[in-house]
Amino acid sequence: MNGLAHFLDGLRCSVCGALNVLWLDPLRGLVECRECGQTALTIPDTAEEDS
């Protein structure tokens, strides 16, 4: 991850179960676990709801 990554406090990795090891890179849309190296792609919900 680059210097723009943000630490995600209080969250647990769903793969290894480690607490407070997740980092979000908003530019690439990735969350990475620093313990096991697992990454997840985040996709924002851009669909508009009908009112």
Protein Blocks (a to p, Z undefined) as FASTA:
>chain_A
ZZkbccdehiacfklopahiaccdfknopacdfknopacdddddfbdcdZZ
